[in-house]
Amino acid sequence: MIRLEGIGKIYHLGSIEVPALVEVSLAVQPGEFVAIMGPSGSGKSTMLNVLGCLDRPSAGTYLLDDIDVSHMNDDQLAGVRNKKIGFVFQSFNLLPRMTALMNVELPLIYGAAKNRKERAEKAIEAVSIGKRSHHKPSEMSGGEQQRVAIARALVNDPPLILADEPTGNLDTVTSHSIMEFLQELNRNGRTIVIVTHEEDIASYTKRTIYLRDGCIIQEKLR
């Protein structure tokens, strides 16, 4: 599903070069559930951005589902993101004036998909909040909003889900509920990669990758 070979990422601050990733090589097989951990500034968010085709690497090769996406242009990357990747964010990133159902429908609108409402309703039901589908984010709890965000990530049926601190804004009980739901998605065959700074959240995954100073320093299997 994912193969990184010698990935580097350098940001330029004026005349200063700041390396965010250094010679990172990694493989994630279809159906894996992987956590990326590391201290602030370790490169974990940069890695997730590269994995999600939100940022291009400065060096190396990234194969996603056997397709080299390393040097694609913006339009090509947008197409890959729409078809192959579902995103879940810490802050939910829901549009406040839209209902849950409308938020879930957005990726289908961008992709000019057919049967949008029916597919959005199915995704909403899959995350067990169908009764809240016509509520706006401000009328929902944090856990409900995150389930809407997961439904939005699933609505195009992508093979890969990327989650950036998916429990960061949630209480402990709700956090574990969300992780159990992600586990269930993984058991049903979905490949999932999350970034987290919490070991108890990473413990729900099958493998943890530890970053420091842009390098992979350790891996742990469960």
C-alpha positions as CSV (number, residue, x, y, z in Angstrom):
1,M,0.0,0.0,0.0
2,I,2.7,2.5,1.0
3,R,6.4,2.4,0.2
4,L,8.8,5.2,1.1
5,E,12.3,4.9,-0.2
6,G,14.9,7.5,1.0
7,I,12.4,10.2,1.6
8,G,13.7,13.6,2.5
9,K,11.9,16.8,3.2
10,I,13.6,20.2,3.5
11,Y,11.9,23.5,4.3
12,H,13.6,26.7,3.4
13,L,13.4,29.6,5.9
14,G,15.1,32.4,4.0
15,S,18.6,31.1,3.3
16,I,18.4,28.4,6.1
17,E,17.5,24.8,5.2
18,V,15.5,22.9,7.8
19,P,15.4,19.2,7.4
20,A,12.1,17.7,8.5
21,L,12.6,14.2,7.2
22,V,16.0,12.5,6.5
23,E,16.4,9.4,4.4
24,V,13.1,7.8,5.6
25,S,12.3,4.4,4.2
26,L,9.1,2.6,5.2
27,A,6.6,0.0,4.0
28,V,3.0,-0.3,5.1
29,Q,1.2,-3.4,3.8
30,P,-2.5,-3.4,2.9
31,G,-4.6,-4.0,6.0
32,E,-2.0,-2.7,8.5
33,F,-2.9,-0.3,11.4
34,V,0.2,1.8,12.1
35,A,0.9,4.6,14.6
36,I,3.6,7.3,14.1
37,M,5.0,8.8,17.3
38,G,7.7,11.2,18.3
39,P,8.4,14.4,20.2
40,S,7.4,17.8,18.8
41,G,9.5,18.6,15.8
42,S,10.3,15.0,15.1
43,G,8.8,15.1,11.6
44,K,5.7,13.0,12.3
45,S,3.3,15.6,10.9
46,T,5.5,16.2,7.9
47,M,5.5,12.4,7.2
48,L,1.7,12.3,7.4
49,N,1.5,15.2,4.9
50,V,3.8,13.4,2.5
51,L,1.8,10.2,3.0
52,G,-1.4,12.1,2.3
53,C,0.0,13.7,-0.9
54,L,-0.5,17.1,0.8
55,D,3.2,17.8,0.4
56,R,5.9,16.6,-2.0
57,P,9.2,15.1,-0.7
58,S,12.4,16.9,-1.5
59,A,14.1,13.6,-2.2
60,G,13.3,10.0,-2.5
61,T,10.4,8.0,-3.9
62,Y,6.9,7.5,-2.6
63,L,4.8,4.6,-4.1
64,L,1.1,4.6,-3.1
65,D,-0.7,1.5,-4.2
66,D,2.1,0.9,-6.6
67,I,1.8,4.4,-8.2
68,D,4.8,6.8,-8.0
69,V,3.3,10.0,-6.6
70,S,6.6,11.6,-5.7
71,H,6.6,14.1,-8.7
72,M,3.0,14.5,-9.5
73,N,1.6,18.0,-10.1
74,D,-1.1,19.5,-7.9
75,D,-4.0,18.4,-10.0
76,Q,-2.7,14.8,-10.1
77,L,-2.2,14.8,-6.4
78,A,-5.7,16.1,-5.8
79,G,-7.0,13.2,-7.8
80,V,-5.0,10.7,-5.8
81,R,-6.2,12.2,-2.5
82,N,-9.9,12.1,-3.6
83,K,-9.8,8.4,-4.7
84,K,-7.3,6.7,-2.5
85,I,-7.1,8.6,0.9
86,G,-9.5,9.5,3.6
87,F,-8.3,12.1,6.2
88,V,-9.3,12.5,9.8
89,F,-8.1,15.6,11.7
90,Q,-7.7,16.5,15.4
91,S,-9.9,19.6,15.0
92,F,-12.5,17.7,12.9
93,N,-12.4,20.3,10.1
94,L,-16.2,20.3,9.7
95,L,-17.8,23.3,8.0
96,P,-19.9,24.9,10.8
97,R,-22.9,26.1,8.6
98,M,-23.4,22.7,7.1
99,T,-25.2,19.7,8.6
100,A,-23.3,16.4,9.3
101,L,-24.8,14.9,6.2
102,M,-23.7,17.9,4.0
103,N,-20.2,17.7,5.5
104,V,-19.9,14.0,4.7
105,E,-21.2,14.7,1.1
106,L,-18.4,17.2,0.3
107,P,-15.8,14.8,-1.0
108,L,-18.4,13.3,-3.4
109,I,-19.2,16.8,-4.6
110,Y,-15.6,17.5,-5.3
111,G,-15.3,14.2,-7.2
112,A,-18.6,14.8,-9.1
113,A,-19.9,11.5,-7.9
114,K,-23.4,10.2,-8.5
115,N,-25.9,9.2,-5.8
116,R,-24.2,11.6,-3.4
117,K,-26.9,11.8,-0.8
118,E,-27.5,8.1,-0.6
119,R,-23.8,7.4,-0.2
120,A,-23.4,10.1,2.5
121,E,-26.3,8.7,4.4
122,K,-24.8,5.2,4.2
123,A,-21.5,6.5,5.6
124,I,-23.3,8.4,8.4
125,E,-25.1,5.2,9.3
126,A,-21.8,3.3,9.3
127,V,-20.5,5.4,12.1
128,S,-23.7,5.1,14.1
129,I,-24.8,8.7,14.2
130,G,-27.6,8.6,11.6
131,K,-30.0,10.3,14.1
132,R,-27.7,13.3,14.1
133,S,-27.3,13.7,10.4
134,H,-29.2,16.9,10.1
135,H,-27.5,18.6,13.1
136,K,-24.7,21.1,12.6
137,P,-21.3,20.7,14.3
138,S,-22.1,23.2,17.0
139,E,-25.1,21.0,18.0
140,M,-22.9,17.9,18.4
141,S,-20.4,16.6,21.0
142,G,-16.7,16.2,20.2
143,G,-17.1,12.4,19.7
144,E,-20.0,12.9,17.4
145,Q,-18.1,15.4,15.3
146,Q,-15.2,13.0,15.0
147,R,-17.5,10.3,13.8
148,V,-18.8,12.7,11.2
149,A,-15.2,13.4,10.2
150,I,-14.6,9.6,9.9
151,A,-17.7,9.2,7.8
152,R,-16.5,11.9,5.5
153,A,-13.1,10.1,5.3
154,L,-14.9,6.8,4.4
155,V,-17.5,8.1,1.9
156,N,-15.3,7.6,-1.2
157,D,-14.4,4.1,0.1
158,P,-10.6,4.9,0.0
159,P,-8.2,2.1,0.7
160,L,-6.1,4.3,3.1
161,I,-7.2,6.3,6.1
162,L,-4.8,8.9,7.6
163,A,-5.6,10.3,11.0
164,D,-3.7,13.2,12.6
165,E,-4.1,13.1,16.4
166,P,-7.7,11.8,16.0
167,T,-8.4,11.8,19.7
168,G,-6.5,15.0,20.6
169,N,-9.6,17.0,21.4
170,L,-11.6,14.3,23.0
171,D,-12.0,13.0,26.6
172,T,-10.6,9.7,27.6
173,V,-13.8,7.6,27.3
174,T,-14.6,9.1,23.9
175,S,-11.0,8.7,22.7
176,H,-11.1,5.0,23.4
177,S,-14.5,4.7,21.7
178,I,-13.1,6.3,18.5
179,M,-10.0,4.0,18.6
180,E,-12.2,0.9,19.0
181,F,-14.1,2.1,15.9
182,L,-10.9,2.6,14.0
183,Q,-9.9,-0.9,15.0
184,E,-13.1,-2.3,13.7
185,L,-12.5,-0.5,10.3
186,N,-9.1,-2.1,10.3
187,R,-10.4,-5.5,11.0
188,N,-12.7,-5.0,8.0
189,G,-9.6,-4.5,5.8
190,R,-9.0,-0.8,5.9
191,T,-5.3,0.4,6.0
192,I,-5.0,3.1,8.7
193,V,-2.0,5.3,9.7
194,I,-2.4,7.6,12.7
195,V,-0.2,10.2,14.3
196,T,-0.4,10.4,18.1
197,H,1.7,11.4,21.1
198,E,-0.2,9.1,23.4
199,E,1.1,5.5,24.0
200,D,-2.3,4.3,25.1
201,I,-3.8,5.4,21.8
202,A,-0.9,3.9,19.9
203,S,-1.5,0.6,21.7
204,Y,-4.7,0.1,19.6
205,T,-2.5,-0.2,16.5
206,K,-0.5,-3.2,15.2
207,R,2.8,-1.4,14.8
208,T,4.3,1.9,16.1
209,I,7.0,3.8,14.3
210,Y,9.0,6.3,16.4
211,L,10.6,9.4,14.8
212,R,13.3,11.7,16.1
213,D,14.9,14.5,14.2
214,G,13.3,13.4,11.0
215,C,14.6,9.8,11.2
216,I,12.9,6.5,12.1
217,I,14.7,5.4,15.3
218,Q,12.6,2.4,16.4
219,E,9.6,0.2,15.5
220,K,7.4,-1.8,17.8
221,L,5.1,-4.6,16.8
222,R,2.1,-5.8,18.8
